[in-house]
Amino acid sequence: MELNELRAVITGGASGLGEATVRKIIASGGKAAIFDLNCERANTLVEELGAENVLFLETDITCADQTEESMQEVYEKLGAVNVLVNCAGIATPGKVLSRKGTMELSAFEKVVKVNLIGTFNVIRVAASYMNENTPNPEGERGVIINTASAAAYEGQIGQAAYSASKGGVASMTLPLAREFASKGIRVMAIAPGLFETPMFDTLPQKAREMLGGTVPFPSRLGKSSEYASLAESIITNPMLNGEVMRLDGALRMQPK
């Protein structure tokens, strides 16, 4: 798929991995729509990159009606939807049994609702628009990239909810790719390791360096731009389909 023809929806596009992906798409000549709840950061990004290139729609991805309305507006203003990159997510750590007592079921439900159900919600809506696209010479109508995590494979203590949600994202990659194959829509997932994202902003520099030191090579936290570069490679390579790609510097996380 040609980068200057991209009409992409990026969930969580106001910061972190999503913001880097928005920047990459705009720099390549495409256009992007941000689905996010962080209005301040999203509007700042629109002002920087230009309203003619970036559209912001305040969207709760767990809400079916709101997601459908936002996607319709993207279609009307950008003329098409041919790429979806799902970066929206939360990481709320918590042990099932702790000194505070037993984990509330609502805490588990919230993480799964945003990371897994929210991701699927946007997929189902975006895919319906992609299915109406005119296929390119490769027969391609769209590309969907979801964000899993290394925690889907080596979840640490306190990550039961997060690991379950990201494991679900990883597991639905292949069945969705198989279902959408006849429609010319590819489905991939990226499983990042430890990355410099807003989730790490509250940590002191020494703690960030310690975490980065656990990565075999390069021995540092990943950069959001590196996630965006992989997303770009997936979009432009039509043979990448139905796979979860680890992006972690050979990291295999320890129990804690």
Secondary structure, 3 states (H helix, E strand, C coil): CCHHHCEEEEECCCCHHHHHHHHHHHHCCCEEEEEECCHHHHHHHHHHHCCCCEEEEECCCCCHHHHHHHHHHHHHHHCCCCEEEECCCCCCCCCCEECCEECCHHHHHHHHHHHHHHHHHHHHHHHHHHCCCCCCCCCCCEEEEEECCHHHCCCCCCCHHHHHHHHHHHHCHHHHHHHHHHHCEEEEEEEECCECCHHHCCCCHHHHHHHHCCCCCCCCCECHHHHHHHHHHHHHCCCCCCCEEEECCCCCCCCC
